[in-house]
Amino acid sequence: MYHLFFRLVFRRMDAEKAHHLAFRWIRAAARVPGLRAAIAAVLAPSHASLATTALGQRMRGPFGLAAGFDKNAVAIDGMSMLGFDHVEIGTVTAQQQSGNPAPRLFRLVGDRALINRMGFNNDGSAAVAARLARRRTVFPTTVGVNIGKTKVVPEGEAVQDYVTSAERLARYADYLVVNVSSPNTPGLRNLQATEALRPLLAGVREAADRAVTGRRVPLLVKIAPDLADADVDAVADLAVELGLDGIIATNTTIAREGLGLTSDPAVVAQTGGLSGAPLADRSLEVLRRLYARVGDRITLVGVGGVETAEDAWRRILAGATLVQGYSAFVYQGPFWMRAVHKGLAARLAASPYATLADAVGADTRKVTS
């Protein structure tokens, strides 16, 4: 049914307008007690075998919503209602910003992909922190907070910009993510270089510890798929050295060549980060490389081209404790999370592993042993 609706309605709409329309419907449904309970019963049935412990949190399962969908923390309960096991909000910047001019979101339907150059449009960390402070939880879920650099802030002042957001948001975060990998903020990816990343991560860690004294807020970094292998290794080594809690692999790609894209060349040529199915192979490759480097010392989150339960299972076997998705939600609709959970539970039951934790990294260990 959703696929027919997508073809007849959403596909004919501007991609960003369709996103906002669907977002409003999700938020509206989550406000109605009887309706939200009924939707959750259908779309988010529990699979006890998928229960996951990661980043100090006990989750219903490993499959969450990647950052970018709920930039301003306005639909956490709505996304949990649909079946996501954790919700990562953001990216949030210290200052409010409107992002890049529209149009800035494009569908590559034949490739099951998206190109976005949103530019971290968000309400700013002060407003988002206030919203999180007012939140009354309906569906208990793990909430990650993804922070990035304000566009007008020079690279040389980036650490303080991130620190400002961390100080405001850490107390409301089950985990924090430092995003240095979006291609849509000029100069942001330069911060992935270890000489720039080291003081940034250290500064955010100190800020989170100052802001929250009763617990340690886990800190992760999100990296690009376009990093050279040597740079992936360098980030992995730095994460271990600094005692980072995790790495999210990966963000969107600026690559177009070699991805087998079949969509309209004019759309493919749009600037911005590409997400969805064509990203799957490189994201999985980066994930495997990270796990081979760090093993179980830090938590890895696999994202990028995850469309099916098989995709999620492959991420887990490669080394991901948690898996995230976003682009496939646009194409698969509200029953997507249910299908992923059902398929994951079936794959675990048919595997030699007693728990998901036992399966994490199993394939990568075989290759490297």
C-alpha positions in Angstrom: 0.0 0.0 0.0 2.8 2.5 0.9 4.6 1.8 -2.4 1.4 2.8 -4.3 1.0 5.9 -2.2 4.6 6.8 -2.7 4.3 6.5 -6.5 1.0 8.4 -6.6 1.7 11.1 -4.0 5.1 11.5 -2.6 7.0 10.9 -5.8 5.1 13.8 -7.4 6.0 16.2 -4.6 9.1 18.1 -3.9 11.2 15.7 -1.8 11.6 18.1 1.2 7.9 19.0 1.2 7.0 15.3 1.2 9.3 14.8 4.1 7.7 17.6 6.1 4.2 16.3 5.3 5.0 12.7 6.4 6.8 14.2 9.5 3.6 16.1 10.5 1.5 13.0 10.2 3.9 11.0 12.4 3.9 13.7 15.0 0.2 14.1 14.9 -0.4 10.3 15.4 2.0 10.2 18.3 -0.1 12.8 20.1 -3.2 10.6 20.2 -2.9 8.0 23.0 -5.2 5.3 21.6 -3.9 5.8 18.1 -0.2 5.7 19.0 -0.7 2.6 21.1 -2.4 0.8 18.2 0.3 1.9 15.7 3.1 0.7 18.0 1.4 -2.6 18.6 1.3 -3.2 14.8 4.6 -1.7 13.7 6.8 -2.2 16.8 6.2 -5.7 18.1 8.8 -6.9 20.6 11.4 -9.6 19.8 13.0 -10.6 23.0 16.0 -12.1 21.2 17.0 -8.8 19.7 17.4 -7.0 23.1 20.7 -5.1 22.9 22.9 -3.5 25.5 25.1 -0.7 24.1 26.6 2.6 25.2 25.3 1.9 28.7 21.7 1.5 27.5 19.4 -1.4 27.3 17.5 -1.3 24.0 14.6 -3.3 22.5 16.8 -4.0 19.5 19.8 -2.8 17.6 18.1 -0.9 14.8 17.8 2.9 15.1 17.0 6.1 13.2 20.1 7.9 11.8 20.6 11.6 12.4 19.0 13.9 9.8 15.4 12.9 9.9 14.5 14.6 13.3 16.8 17.5 13.3 15.1 19.4 16.1 14.0 16.7 18.5 10.3 17.1 17.7 9.3 13.5 16.9 11.3 11.2 19.2 8.1 9.4 20.4 6.7 9.3 16.9 9.8 7.5 15.5 9.9 5.2 18.5 6.2 4.4 17.9 7.1 3.3 14.4 9.6 0.8 15.7 13.0 2.4 15.9 15.0 1.1 18.8 16.9 4.3 19.3 16.5 7.8 17.8 19.5 10.0 16.9 18.4 13.7 16.7 20.2 16.4 14.9 22.6 17.4 13.5 22.3 20.4 16.0 24.6 23.4 15.8 25.4 26.0 18.5 23.6 28.7 16.5 20.3 28.4 14.7 20.7 28.3 11.0 18.4 27.9 8.0 20.7 25.7 6.0 21.3 25.9 2.2 18.9 27.3 -0.3 16.1 25.0 -1.7 15.9 22.7 -3.6 18.3 20.8 -1.4 16.9 17.3 -1.3 16.7 15.0 -4.3 15.5 11.5 -4.9 17.2 9.0 -7.1 14.3 6.6 -7.1 15.8 4.0 -9.5 18.9 3.8 -7.3 16.9 3.8 -4.1 19.1 6.8 -3.0 18.9 10.4 -1.9 21.2 13.4 -2.4 21.0 16.1 0.2 22.7 19.4 0.7 20.6 20.5 3.6 23.4 22.3 5.4 22.6 21.5 9.0 19.3 23.4 9.1 18.2 23.4 12.7 16.8 25.5 15.6 20.2 25.8 17.4 21.3 23.9 20.5 19.7 26.3 23.0 16.3 25.8 21.5 16.7 22.0 21.1 18.0 21.7 24.7 14.9 23.5 25.9 12.7 21.2 23.9 14.3 18.1 25.3 14.0 19.5 28.8 10.2 19.9 28.3 9.8 16.5 26.7 7.4 14.1 28.5 8.4 10.6 27.5 5.6 8.4 25.9 7.7 5.6 24.5 10.9 5.1 26.5 13.8 5.0 24.0 17.5 5.7 23.7 18.1 9.3 22.4 21.3 10.2 20.7 22.2 13.8 20.1 24.3 14.6 17.0 26.2 17.9 17.0 28.0 19.8 14.3 29.7 23.1 13.5 27.8 26.3 12.8 28.4 27.3 9.2 29.6 30.9 9.9 32.0 29.8 12.6 35.6 29.6 11.3 37.5 26.3 11.5 39.8 27.8 14.0 36.9 28.3 16.4 35.2 25.0 15.8 36.1 23.4 19.1 34.3 26.1 21.1 31.3 25.9 18.8 31.0 22.2 19.5 31.7 22.7 23.2 28.8 25.1 23.4 26.4 22.6 22.0 27.8 19.8 24.2 27.4 21.9 27.3 23.8 22.6 26.4 22.7 19.2 25.2 24.8 16.5 27.1 22.4 16.3 30.0 19.6 15.3 27.7 21.6 12.8 25.6 21.9 9.1 26.2 24.9 9.5 23.9 26.6 12.3 22.0 27.9 12.2 18.5 30.4 14.6 17.0 29.6 15.0 13.3 32.7 16.0 11.3 31.7 14.2 8.1 28.8 16.0 6.4 29.9 17.3 3.0 27.4 20.2 3.2 29.2 22.6 5.6 32.4 24.1 4.0 35.5 22.8 5.6 33.8 20.5 8.0 35.4 17.3 6.8 38.8 18.9 7.4 38.1 18.2 11.1 38.4 14.5 10.4 42.2 14.9 10.2 43.6 13.6 13.5 45.5 16.7 14.3 42.2 18.7 14.2 40.0 15.9 15.6 42.1 15.2 18.7 41.5 18.6 20.4 37.9 18.7 19.2 37.0 15.3 20.7 38.9 16.1 23.9 37.1 19.4 24.2 33.7 17.9 23.8 34.5 15.1 26.2 35.5 17.7 28.9 32.4 19.8 28.2 30.1 16.8 28.6 31.8 15.8 31.8 31.4 19.4 33.2 27.7 19.5 32.2 26.8 16.1 33.5 28.4 15.0 36.8 26.1 12.1 37.8 26.9 9.8 34.8 29.3 9.6 31.9 27.7 10.5 28.6 29.0 8.2 25.9 30.8 10.1 23.1 31.0 8.9 19.5 32.3 10.4 16.2 30.7 10.0 12.8 33.0 9.6 9.9 32.7 9.8 6.1 32.9 6.9 3.7 35.2 8.9 1.5 38.2 8.7 3.9 41.2 6.9 2.7 41.9 3.6 4.4 44.9 5.0 6.2 42.7 7.8 7.6 40.1 5.4 8.7 42.8 3.6 10.6 44.0 6.9 12.1 40.6 7.8 13.4 40.2 4.3 14.9 43.5 4.5 16.7 42.6 8.0 18.0 39.3 6.8 19.2 40.9 4.1 21.2 43.6 6.4 22.5 41.1 9.0 23.7 38.8 6.5 25.3 36.0 7.3 22.8 32.9 5.2 23.2 32.1 4.6 19.6 32.4 5.4 15.9 29.5 5.7 13.5 30.3 4.5 10.0 29.3 6.1 7.8 27.9 9.5 6.7 26.9 10.3 3.1 29.4 10.2 0.2 30.4 12.8 -2.3 31.4 10.1 -4.8 29.3 9.4 -7.9 31.6 7.4 -10.0 31.7 3.6 -9.6 28.4 3.4 -7.8 26.4 2.1 -10.8 23.9 5.0 -10.6 21.1 4.8 -13.2 19.1 7.8 -12.3 18.8 11.0 -14.4 22.3 12.4 -14.9 21.1 15.9 -14.1 19.9 14.6 -10.6 23.0 12.6 -10.1 25.1 15.7 -10.8 23.5 17.6 -7.9 26.0 18.6 -5.3 25.6 17.1 -1.8 25.9 13.9 0.1 24.5 10.7 -1.5 22.9 8.2 0.8 21.0 4.9 0.3 21.6 1.7 -1.5 24.7 2.7 -3.6 26.5 3.5 -0.4 26.2 0.1 1.1 29.4 -1.6 -0.1 31.8 1.2 1.0 30.1 1.7 4.3 30.3 -2.0 5.0 34.0 -2.0 3.9 34.8 0.9 6.4 32.9 -0.9 9.2 34.9 -4.1 8.6 38.1 -2.2 8.6 37.2 -0.4 11.9 36.3 -3.6 13.6 39.5 -5.3 12.5 41.3 -2.3 14.0 39.5 -1.8 17.3 37.7 -5.1 17.9 35.4 -4.9 20.9 37.2 -2.0 22.6 34.6 0.5 21.3 31.1 0.4 20.0 30.6 0.5 16.2 27.4 1.8 14.6 26.8 0.7 11.0 24.8 3.0 8.8 24.8 3.7 5.0 22.8 1.7 2.5 20.9 -0.4 5.0 17.6 -1.5 3.3 16.8 -5.0 4.5 17.2 -7.3 7.5 20.0 -9.0 5.5 21.8 -5.7 5.3 21.4 -5.1 9.0 22.6 -8.7 9.8 25.7 -8.2 7.6 26.5 -5.1 9.5 26.3 -6.9 12.8 28.5 -9.8 11.5 30.9 -7.2 10.3 31.2 -5.6 13.7 28.3 -3.3 14.4 26.6 -3.5 17.7 24.0 -1.0 16.5 22.6 -0.4 13.0 20.9 2.7 11.7 18.8 3.6 8.7 17.1 6.6 7.1 17.0 6.7 3.3 15.3 3.3 3.0 12.5 4.6 5.3 11.6 7.1 2.5 11.2 4.3 0.0 9.9 1.4 2.2 7.5 3.3 4.5 6.2 2.7 8.0 6.3 -1.2 7.9 10.0 -1.1 7.1 11.2 -1.3 10.8 8.8 -4.2 11.5 10.2 -6.2 8.5 13.8 -5.5 9.6 13.2 -6.7 13.1 11.3 -9.8 12.0 14.1 -10.7 9.6 16.8 -10.1 12.1 15.1 -12.3 14.7 14.8 -15.0 12.1 18.5 -14.8 11.1 19.6 -14.9 14.6 17.4 -17.9 15.3 18.9 -19.7 12.3 22.5 -18.8 13.2 25.0 -20.5 15.5 24.9 -17.5 17.8 22.9 -17.5 21.0 22.6 -13.7 21.1 23.2 -10.7 18.9 26.2 -9.8 21.0 27.8 -13.1 20.1 27.2 -12.4 16.4 28.9 -8.9 16.5 32.0 -9.0 14.4 31.9 -12.8 13.8 32.6 -12.6 10.0 35.4 -10.1 10.4 37.1 -12.2 13.1 37.0 -15.2 10.7 38.8 -13.2 8.0 41.4 -11.6 10.3 42.1 -14.7 12.4 
